[in-house]
Structures are given as C-alpha cells and as structure tokens.
C-alpha cells in the first residue's frame, strides 16, 4: 500500500460515516454547509451544486475556521454541519479531517464526490 493510500484509509477511519449524495442534500436542507473544493476547471466543465460554498482546497482552513480573520460569513460556529465535496471523494476526505482538527467536529465528506452527486440525479447548475 502506498503512503497516500494508508493516509486516506486512516483519515476515513477517523471520520467514520461519510455521507452519500442524498444525505448531503439533507444536510444542506437542514441548514448545514456544502463546501465544493474542486478547482475552477472542474466546476466550469461539470457545473456546481446550487447553494454550495465554493472554496478551493488551498484556502479551506482559513475560510472555514470560525475563529479566523479570513473566515467566510457562513463559517459561524464549530458545531456547523459541513460536507466537503471534491470531484470523486478522495481529497475531500483529507480536507474534512483537517476541518475536524480545527474543531469543526461535524465535518465529513461526500463519498464519491461531485460525480456521485451528479450521478444521483441531484440538481447541478451549469455555467454559461
């Protein structure tokens, strides 16, 4: 097993339950935050999830830390349910674990990422 595969497996054990697309939609419906960390080219190619906060991976911790000076307005408290979404559900696992280390104890990620969301037939906004 490669080092990154081992790191990913450990992160998934620490996160526990990862949400599926319908569970992610329910989190959003209940007032939780979906955070799309895909880079711009993927968002332009495949679209975005309506209402998801767009934060590229390199800014994630600064934008989601409720105690930080550079937080997004949506990053209101440590009890906020957050679902991190990447393209296929790999980078989002590591990102969600990082958010947990910042104290966002309800952070998790979308198993299968944006591609699973789209494959489930959930709403996607396409750019112009």
MMTF fields as JSON, N, C-alpha, C and O atoms, coordinates in Angstrom:
{
  "mmtfVersion": "1.0.0",
  "mmtfProducer": "UNKNOWN",
  "numBonds": 511,
  "numAtoms": 512,
  "numGroups": 128,
  "numChains": 1,
  "numModels": 1,
  "chainsPerModel": [1],
  "groupsPerChain": [128],
  "chainIdList": ["A"],
  "bondAtomList": [4, 2, 8, 6, 12, 10, 16, 14, 20, 18, 24, 22, 28, 26, 32, 30, 36, 34, 40, 38, 44, 42, 48, 46, 52, 50, 56, 54, 60, 58, 64, 62, 68, 66, 72, 70, 76, 74, 80, 78, 84, 82, 88, 86, 92, 90, 96, 94, 100, 98, 104, 102, 108, 106, 112, 110, 116, 114, 120, 118, 124, 122, 128, 126, 132, 130, 136, 134, 140, 138, 144, 142, 148, 146, 152, 150, 156, 154, 160, 158, 164, 162, 168, 166, 172, 170, 176, 174, 180, 178, 184, 182, 188, 186, 192, 190, 196, 194, 200, 198, 204, 202, 208, 206, 212, 210, 216, 214, 220, 218, 224, 222, 228, 226, 232, 230, 236, 234, 240, 238, 244, 242, 248, 246, 252, 250, 256, 254, 260, 258, 264, 262, 268, 266, 272, 270, 276, 274, 280, 278, 284, 282, 288, 286, 292, 290, 296, 294, 300, 298, 304, 302, 308, 306, 312, 310, 316, 314, 320, 318, 324, 322, 328, 326, 332, 330, 336, 334, 340, 338, 344, 342, 348, 346, 352, 350, 356, 354, 360, 358, 364, 362, 368, 366, 372, 370, 376, 374, 380, 378, 384, 382, 388, 386, 392, 390, 396, 394, 400, 398, 404, 402, 408, 406, 412, 410, 416, 414, 420, 418, 424, 422, 428, 426, 432, 430, 436, 434, 440, 438, 444, 442, 448, 446, 452, 450, 456, 454, 460, 458, 464, 462, 468, 466, 472, 470, 476, 474, 480, 478, 484, 482, 488, 486, 492, 490, 496, 494, 500, 498, 504, 502, 508, 506],
  "bondOrderList": [1, 1, 1, 1, 1, 1, 1, 1, 1, 1, 1, 1, 1, 1, 1, 1, 1, 1, 1, 1, 1, 1, 1, 1, 1, 1, 1, 1, 1, 1, 1, 1, 1, 1, 1, 1, 1, 1, 1, 1, 1, 1, 1, 1, 1, 1, 1, 1, 1, 1, 1, 1, 1, 1, 1, 1, 1, 1, 1, 1, 1, 1, 1, 1, 1, 1, 1, 1, 1, 1, 1, 1, 1, 1, 1, 1, 1, 1, 1, 1, 1, 1, 1, 1, 1, 1, 1, 1, 1, 1, 1, 1, 1, 1, 1, 1, 1, 1, 1, 1, 1, 1, 1, 1, 1, 1, 1, 1, 1, 1, 1, 1, 1, 1, 1, 1, 1, 1, 1, 1, 1, 1, 1, 1, 1, 1, 1],
  "groupList": [{"groupName": "UNK", "atomNameList": ["N", "CA", "C", "O"], "elementList": ["N", "C", "C", "O"], "formalChargeList": [0, 0, 0, 0], "bondAtomList": [1, 0, 2, 1, 3, 2], "bondOrderList": [1, 1, 2], "singleLetterCode": "X", "chemCompType": "L-PEPTIDE LINKING"}],
  "groupTypeList": [0, 0, 0, 0, 0, 0, 0, 0, 0, 0, 0, 0, 0, 0, 0, 0, 0, 0, 0, 0, 0, 0, 0, 0, 0, 0, 0, 0, 0, 0, 0, 0, 0, 0, 0, 0, 0, 0, 0, 0, 0, 0, 0, 0, 0, 0, 0, 0, 0, 0, 0, 0, 0, 0, 0, 0, 0, 0, 0, 0, 0, 0, 0, 0, 0, 0, 0, 0, 0, 0, 0, 0, 0, 0, 0, 0, 0, 0, 0, 0, 0, 0, 0, 0, 0, 0, 0, 0, 0, 0, 0, 0, 0, 0, 0, 0, 0, 0, 0, 0, 0, 0, 0, 0, 0, 0, 0, 0, 0, 0, 0, 0, 0, 0, 0, 0, 0, 0, 0, 0, 0, 0, 0, 0, 0, 0, 0, 0],
  "groupIdList": [1, 2, 3, 4, 5, 6, 7, 8, 9, 10, 11, 12, 13, 14, 15, 16, 17, 18, 19, 20, 21, 22, 23, 24, 25, 26, 27, 28, 29, 30, 31, 32, 33, 34, 35, 36, 37, 38, 39, 40, 41, 42, 43, 44, 45, 46, 47, 48, 49, 50, 51, 52, 53, 54, 55, 56, 57, 58, 59, 60, 61, 62, 63, 64, 65, 66, 67, 68, 69, 70, 71, 72, 73, 74, 75, 76, 77, 78, 79, 80, 81, 82, 83, 84, 85, 86, 87, 88, 89, 90, 91, 92, 93, 94, 95, 96, 97, 98, 99, 100, 101, 102, 103, 104, 105, 106, 107, 108, 109, 110, 111, 112, 113, 114, 115, 116, 117, 118, 119, 120, 121, 122, 123, 124, 125, 126, 127, 128],
  "secStructList": [7, 7, 2, 2, 2, 2, 2, 2, 2, 2, 2, 2, 2, 2, 2, 7, 7, 7, 5, 7, 2, 2, 2, 2, 2, 2, 2, 2, 2, 6, 6, 7, 3, 3, 3, 3, 7, 7, 7, 2, 2, 2, 2, 2, 2, 2, 7, 5, 7, 6, 6, 7, 3, 3, 7, 7, 4, 4, 4, 2, 2, 2, 2, 2, 7, 6, 6, 1, 6, 6, 7, 7, 6, 6, 7, 7, 7, 6, 6, 7, 7, 3, 3, 3, 3, 7, 1, 1, 1, 1, 2, 2, 2, 2, 2, 2, 2, 2, 2, 2, 2, 6, 6, 7, 6, 6, 3, 3, 3, 5, 6, 6, 2, 2, 2, 2, 2, 2, 2, 6, 6, 7, 7, 7, 5, 7, 7, 7],
  "xCoordList": [0.855, 0.0, 0.896, 1.886, 0.525, 1.304, 1.05, 0.094, 1.907, 1.764, 0.465, -0.198, 0.091, -1.141, -2.363, -3.351, -2.313, -3.437, -3.6, -4.72, -2.48, -2.541, -3.086, -3.89, -2.65, -3.138, -4.641, -5.373, -5.097, -6.511, -7.333, -8.398, -6.851, -7.564, -7.658, -8.704, -6.587, -6.594, -7.569, -8.314, -7.569, -8.485, -9.929, -10.773, -10.219, -11.594, -12.009, -13.17, -11.082, -11.399, -11.716, -12.657, -10.934, -11.156, -12.46, -13.142, -12.813, -14.059, -15.275, -16.304, -15.17, -16.336, -17.275, -16.853, -18.55, -19.55, -19.321, -19.215, -19.249, -19.197, -20.562, -21.166, -21.052, -22.418, -22.503, -21.548, -23.667, -23.942, -24.639, -24.947, -24.889, -25.475, -26.798, -26.998, -27.686, -28.985, -28.806, -29.497, -27.897, -27.62, -27.009, -27.329, -26.13, -25.54, -26.627, -26.62, -27.564, -28.664, -29.497, -29.954, -29.697, -30.46, -29.719, -30.344, -28.393, -27.592, -27.792, -28.013, -27.716, -27.906, -29.315, -29.494, -30.303, -31.7, -31.919, -32.736, -31.186, -31.33, -30.48, -30.432, -29.81, -29.028, -27.54, -26.792, -27.093, -25.654, -25.019, -25.702, -23.724, -22.947, -22.296, -21.562, -22.564, -21.835, -20.707, -20.934, -19.49, -18.318, -17.635, -17.102, -17.655, -17.07, -15.624, -15.361, -14.682, -13.262, -12.624, -11.403, -13.434, -12.884, -12.287, -12.718, -11.306, -10.723, -11.615, -12.482, -11.39, -12.284, -12.552, -13.688, -11.56, -11.75, -12.802, -13.608, -12.798, -13.802, -15.194, -16.182, -15.268, -16.571, -17.123, -18.318, -16.255, -16.685, -17.115, -18.081, -16.413, -16.72, -18.013, -18.857, -18.157, -19.239, -20.379, -21.452, -20.171, -21.188, -20.952, -19.936, -21.903, -21.803, -23.108, -24.141, -23.039, -24.219, -24.861, -24.193, -26.129, -26.79, -26.67, -26.963, -26.238, -26.118, -24.832, -24.593, -23.999, -22.726, -21.757, -21.723, -20.987, -19.938, -18.724, -18.264, -18.206, -17.03, -15.795, -15.642, -14.926, -13.671, -12.614, -12.646, -11.692, -10.665, -9.833, -9.683, -9.301, -8.655, -7.578, -7.463, -6.811, -5.7, -6.153, -5.336, -7.432, -7.957, -8.891, -9.356, -9.173, -10.247, -10.165, -11.127, -9.057, -8.959, -9.113, -9.719, -8.582, -8.698, -10.131, -10.578, -10.843, -12.212, -13.244, -14.317, -12.935, -13.919, -13.642, -14.474, -12.524, -12.23, -13.101, -12.902, -14.068, -14.956, -14.242, -14.8, -13.022, -12.278, -11.308, -10.644, -11.226, -10.22, -10.672, -11.863, -9.707, -9.979, -10.416, -11.033, -10.103, -10.388, -11.542, -11.702, -12.341, -13.432, -14.512, -14.72, -15.183, -16.355, -17.507, -17.549, -18.427, -19.57, -20.36, -20.982, -20.334, -21.063, -20.417, -21.071, -19.154, -18.419, -18.709, -17.895, -19.87, -20.374, -20.003, -19.895, -19.804, -19.514, -18.953, -19.065, -18.35, -17.713, -18.711, -18.326, -19.974, -20.984, -21.664, -22.582, -21.232, -21.826, -21.617, -20.483, -22.693, -22.51, -21.909, -22.456, -20.798, -20.093, -19.845, -19.361, -20.181, -19.872, -18.933, -19.308, -17.72, -16.726, -16.878, -17.053, -16.808, -17.028, -15.865, -15.558, -15.228, -14.24, -14.814, -16.028, -14.008, -14.537, -15.012, -16.095, -14.21, -14.555, -14.515, -14.721, -14.256, -14.314, -13.004, -13.013, -11.891, -10.589, -10.013, -9.804, -9.76, -9.198, -10.131, -9.678, -11.428, -12.388, -12.27, -12.542, -11.871, -11.686, -10.591, -10.772, -9.458, -8.341, -8.714, -8.324, -9.471, -9.892, -10.856, -10.747, -11.796, -12.757, -12.046, -12.389, -11.069, -10.308, -9.56, -9.479, -9.018, -8.339, -9.303, -8.937, -10.535, -11.532, -11.869, -12.073, -11.925, -12.163, -11.037, -11.283, -9.823, -8.689, -8.762, -8.15, -9.505, -9.734, -10.884, -11.148, -11.564, -12.662, -14.044, -15.038, -14.133, -15.431, -15.775, -15.605, -16.255, -16.381, -17.451, -17.508, -18.295, -19.322, -18.943, -19.762, -17.716, -17.261, -17.118, -16.647, -17.535, -17.361, -17.232, -17.101, -17.268, -17.195, -18.203, -18.782, -18.392, -19.331, -18.618, -17.723, -19.013, -18.447, -18.748, -19.905, -17.721, -17.895, -17.855, -17.832, -17.847, -17.69, -18.786, -19.896, -18.433, -19.388, -19.925, -21.092, -19.088, -19.537, -20.663, -21.577, -20.607, -21.695, -22.96, -24.065, -22.792, -23.941, -24.647, -25.861, -23.863, -24.428, -25.034, -26.098, -24.348, -24.849, -26.15, -26.927, -26.394, -27.644, -28.791, -29.929, -28.503, -29.546, -29.963, -31.042, -29.11, -29.424, -29.091, -28.356, -29.624, -29.501, -28.059, -27.239, -27.77, -26.465, -26.706, -27.537, -25.979, -26.034, -24.863, -23.708, -25.171, -24.131, -23.809, -24.704, -22.514, -22.085, -22.453, -22.85, -22.312, -22.647, -21.43, -21.525],
  "yCoordList": [-1.183, 0.0, 1.239, 1.311, 2.208, 3.445, 4.272, 4.03, 5.232, 6.1, 6.903, 7.072, 7.398, 8.184, 7.307, 7.747, 6.064, 5.153, 4.859, 4.776, 4.702, 4.469, 5.697, 5.567, 6.883, 8.122, 8.284, 8.661, 8.002, 8.097, 7.1, 7.447, 5.879, 4.867, 5.291, 5.122, 5.835, 6.305, 7.469, 7.521, 8.395, 9.539, 9.063, 9.583, 8.091, 7.582, 6.86, 6.935, 6.169, 5.551, 6.617, 6.471, 7.685, 8.759, 9.503, 9.895, 9.702, 10.405, 9.557, 10.086, 8.278, 7.421, 7.543, 7.437, 7.767, 7.805, 8.982, 10.134, 8.657, 9.665, 9.66, 8.6, 10.818, 10.901, 10.537, 10.71, 10.028, 9.799, 11.06, 11.968, 11.126, 12.349, 12.768, 13.954, 11.845, 12.197, 12.698, 13.628, 12.103, 12.583, 13.983, 14.821, 14.242, 15.575, 16.603, 17.698, 16.248, 17.163, 17.434, 18.558, 16.419, 16.595, 17.493, 18.284, 17.379, 18.263, 19.706, 20.589, 19.943, 21.296, 21.792, 22.937, 20.949, 21.318, 21.7, 22.57, 21.048, 21.306, 22.483, 22.76, 23.181, 24.354, 24.133, 25.046, 22.923, 22.65, 23.224, 23.757, 23.105, 23.737, 22.699, 21.832, 22.785, 22.001, 22.879, 24.024, 22.346, 23.119, 22.405, 21.307, 23.028, 22.487, 22.963, 24.157, 22.009, 22.375, 22.071, 22.143, 21.735, 21.451, 22.72, 23.836, 22.52, 23.679, 24.164, 23.436, 25.396, 26.102, 25.333, 25.322, 24.703, 23.997, 22.891, 22.696, 22.18, 21.13, 21.718, 21.181, 22.822, 23.471, 23.981, 23.861, 24.546, 25.052, 23.912, 24.048, 22.804, 21.662, 20.956, 20.639, 20.712, 19.854, 20.58, 20.005, 21.826, 22.581, 22.583, 22.089, 23.145, 23.277, 22.847, 22.719, 22.631, 22.289, 23.589, 24.413, 23.79, 25.028, 25.223, 24.32, 26.411, 26.753, 26.316, 26.669, 25.557, 25.127, 26.312, 27.149, 26.363, 27.367, 26.89, 25.765, 27.73, 27.396, 27.911, 29.113, 26.988, 27.341, 26.385, 25.193, 26.892, 25.996, 25.445, 26.084, 24.256, 23.496, 24.288, 24.167, 25.073, 25.775, 26.878, 27.4, 27.244, 28.271, 27.705, 28.451, 26.42, 25.825, 26.134, 26.644, 25.841, 26.015, 27.476, 27.765, 28.39, 29.814, 30.304, 31.144, 29.796, 30.249, 29.599, 30.164, 28.405, 27.688, 27.754, 27.301, 28.293, 28.412, 29.522, 30.696, 29.155, 30.176, 31.233, 32.301, 30.95, 31.905, 32.754, 33.635, 32.489, 33.156, 34.48, 34.714, 35.338, 36.647, 36.555, 37.486, 35.446, 35.315, 34.352, 33.858, 34.091, 33.12, 33.642, 34.846, 32.688, 33.005, 33.35, 32.838, 34.186, 34.532, 33.3, 33.314, 32.24, 31.018, 30.219, 29.373, 30.474, 29.728, 30.342, 31.082, 30.023, 30.719, 30.097, 30.811, 28.78, 28.134, 26.729, 26.165, 26.178, 24.869, 23.721, 22.615, 23.947, 22.89, 22.812, 22.013, 23.617, 23.665, 22.337, 21.873, 21.719, 20.536, 20.958, 21.82, 20.357, 20.694, 19.409, 18.42, 19.434, 18.331, 18.869, 19.744, 18.347, 18.772, 17.907, 16.691, 18.565, 17.875, 18.16, 19.314, 17.093, 17.222, 16.534, 16.337, 16.172, 15.587, 14.147, 13.788, 13.322, 11.908, 11.379, 10.184, 12.231, 11.789, 11.324, 10.525, 11.802, 11.462, 12.654, 12.58, 13.751, 14.937, 15.474, 16.049, 15.287, 15.792, 15.076, 15.672, 13.816, 13.09, 13.743, 14.0, 14.012, 14.641, 16.049, 16.48, 16.768, 18.126, 18.125, 18.971, 17.188, 17.111, 16.787, 17.337, 15.907, 15.593, 16.83, 17.062, 17.619, 18.854, 19.813, 20.453, 19.91, 20.763, 20.249, 21.04, 18.956, 18.4, 18.802, 19.103, 18.806, 19.193, 20.659, 21.062, 21.471, 22.875, 23.035, 24.14, 21.939, 21.987, 21.876, 21.884, 21.773, 21.586, 20.095, 19.351, 19.686, 18.266, 17.541, 16.312, 18.259, 17.623, 17.583, 17.214, 17.959, 17.933, 16.493, 15.618, 16.275, 14.996, 15.285, 16.439, 14.236, 14.476, 13.609, 12.676, 13.95, 13.247, 12.075, 12.273, 10.863, 9.668, 9.706, 9.821, 9.61, 9.669, 11.062, 11.233, 12.068, 13.447, 13.971, 13.442, 15.029, 15.675, 14.694, 14.772, 13.779, 12.821, 11.938, 11.581, 11.583, 10.808, 11.658, 11.168, 12.942, 13.856, 13.917, 13.741, 14.168, 14.271, 12.942, 12.91, 11.848, 10.526, 10.171, 9.361, 10.773, 10.538, 11.358, 11.237, 12.185, 12.983, 14.205, 14.754, 14.638, 15.83, 17.086, 17.027, 18.208, 19.466, 19.891, 19.819, 20.332, 20.872, 22.127, 22.133, 23.187, 24.42, 24.433, 24.281, 24.616, 24.695, 26.145, 26.985, 26.436, 27.803, 28.148, 27.291, 29.418, 29.848, 29.884, 30.223],
  "zCoordList": [0.0, 0.0, 0.0, 0.728, -0.831, -0.885, 0.377, 1.114, 0.606, 1.778, 1.714, 2.737, 0.542, 0.44, 0.634, 1.223, 0.147, 0.377, 1.865, 2.37, 2.561, 4.008, 4.736, 5.659, 4.323, 4.932, 4.701, 5.616, 3.492, 3.169, 3.987, 4.497, 4.114, 4.9, 6.361, 6.988, 6.902, 8.289, 8.453, 9.432, 7.51, 7.579, 7.537, 8.268, 6.7, 6.613, 7.889, 8.291, 8.525, 9.82, 10.856, 11.636, 10.865, 11.838, 11.582, 12.529, 10.329, 10.006, 10.341, 10.761, 10.165, 10.356, 9.18, 8.028, 9.462, 8.399, 7.451, 7.87, 6.176, 5.119, 4.461, 4.294, 4.087, 3.58, 2.105, 1.348, 1.718, 0.307, -0.235, 0.537, -1.541, -2.099, -1.46, -1.196, -1.212, -0.612, 0.818, 1.234, 1.567, 2.922, 2.884, 3.727, 1.908, 1.766, 1.472, 2.033, 0.589, 0.281, 1.53, 1.737, 2.36, 3.602, 4.585, 5.292, 4.637, 5.496, 5.054, 5.883, 3.759, 3.234, 3.536, 3.951, 3.333, 3.577, 5.038, 5.339, 5.947, 7.382, 7.857, 9.056, 6.938, 7.307, 7.382, 7.731, 7.056, 7.025, 5.768, 4.894, 5.698, 4.638, 3.74, 4.215, 2.439, 1.454, 0.941, 0.551, 0.941, 0.531, -0.625, -0.461, -1.783, -3.006, -3.099, -3.242, -3.016, -3.061, -4.419, -4.559, -5.409, -6.738, -7.357, -7.066, -8.198, -8.858, -9.991, -10.476, -10.398, -11.319, -12.605, -13.08, -13.171, -14.435, -14.305, -15.215, -13.197, -12.994, -12.785, -13.285, -12.047, -11.849, -13.175, -13.441, -14.0, -15.298, -16.213, -16.964, -16.155, -17.009, -16.592, -17.431, -15.275, -14.79, -14.103, -13.92, -13.721, -13.009, -11.51, -11.021, -10.798, -9.349, -8.694, -9.352, -7.409, -6.623, -6.163, -5.538, -6.453, -6.025, -4.508, -3.724, -4.125, -2.711, -2.038, -0.884, -2.731, -2.13, -2.072, -2.974, -1.014, -0.879, -1.665, -1.473, -2.539, -3.334, -2.589, -2.373, -2.205, -1.547, -2.076, -1.772, -2.852, -3.366, -2.213, -1.171, -2.421, -1.347, -0.606, 0.613, -1.297, -0.646, 0.307, 1.065, 0.288, 1.195, 2.26, 3.123, 2.222, 3.005, 4.496, 5.07, 5.119, 6.566, 6.973, 8.005, 6.188, 6.511, 6.371, 7.153, 5.397, 5.129, 6.047, 6.259, 6.605, 7.418, 8.915, 9.7, 9.332, 10.764, 11.359, 11.049, 12.212, 12.776, 13.613, 13.863, 14.045, 14.865, 14.056, 14.602, 12.746, 11.93, 11.349, 11.146, 11.086, 10.487, 9.024, 8.507, 8.353, 6.925, 6.656, 5.54, 7.688, 7.54, 6.594, 6.445, 5.968, 5.154, 6.088, 7.207, 5.678, 6.53, 6.983, 8.046, 6.177, 6.507, 7.634, 8.244, 7.913, 8.944, 10.31, 10.864, 10.83, 12.007, 13.343, 14.34, 13.392, 14.672, 14.451, 13.362, 15.501, 15.411, 15.316, 14.937, 15.647, 15.595, 14.225, 14.038, 13.285, 11.956, 11.221, 11.106, 10.721, 9.88, 8.541, 7.853, 8.18, 6.944, 6.162, 6.712, 4.876, 3.976, 2.909, 2.129, 2.875, 1.899, 0.648, 0.729, -0.511, -1.779, -2.725, -3.023, -3.187, -4.253, -5.484, -5.555, -6.428, -7.652, -7.462, -7.923, -6.788, -6.668, -5.238, -5.028, -4.253, -2.873, -2.264, -1.328, -2.767, -2.184, -1.422, -0.211, -2.133, -1.484, -0.405, 0.584, -0.597, 0.391, 1.732, 2.775, 1.72, 2.979, 3.804, 4.995, 3.176, 3.883, 4.332, 5.417, 3.5, 3.84, 5.019, 5.906, 5.039, 6.143, 7.458, 8.505, 7.402, 8.617, 9.106, 10.313, 8.199, 8.567, 9.271, 10.257, 8.762, 9.409, 10.807, 11.729, 10.961, 12.305, 13.253, 14.421, 12.761, 13.592, 13.984, 14.973, 13.222, 13.564, 14.559, 15.033, 14.872, 15.828, 15.215, 15.941, 13.904, 13.24, 13.318, 12.353, 14.474, 14.8, 13.993, 14.03, 13.269, 12.444, 10.964, 10.123, 10.65, 9.256, 8.774, 9.5, 7.542, 6.869, 5.383, 4.976, 4.578, 3.143, 2.405, 2.96, 1.139, 0.282, -0.382, -1.203, -0.03, -0.657, -2.157, -2.561, -2.961, -4.415, -4.992, -6.211, -4.122, -4.542, -5.458, -5.511, -6.174, -7.083, -8.112, -8.495, -8.559, -9.569, -9.026, -9.769, -7.745, -7.132, -7.031, -7.265, -6.679, -6.598, -7.952, -8.05, -8.974, -10.327, -10.77, -11.388, -10.447, -10.803, -10.105, -10.61, -8.945, -8.211, -8.784, -8.329, -9.77, -10.407, -9.616, -9.839, -8.687, -7.902, -8.693, -9.678, -8.267, -9.008, -9.205, -8.29, -10.411, -10.78, -11.603, -12.511, -11.284, -12.069, -13.039, -12.64, -14.309, -15.324, -15.61, -15.7, -15.754, -16.072, -17.501, -18.29, -17.807, -19.173, -20.046, -21.225]
}
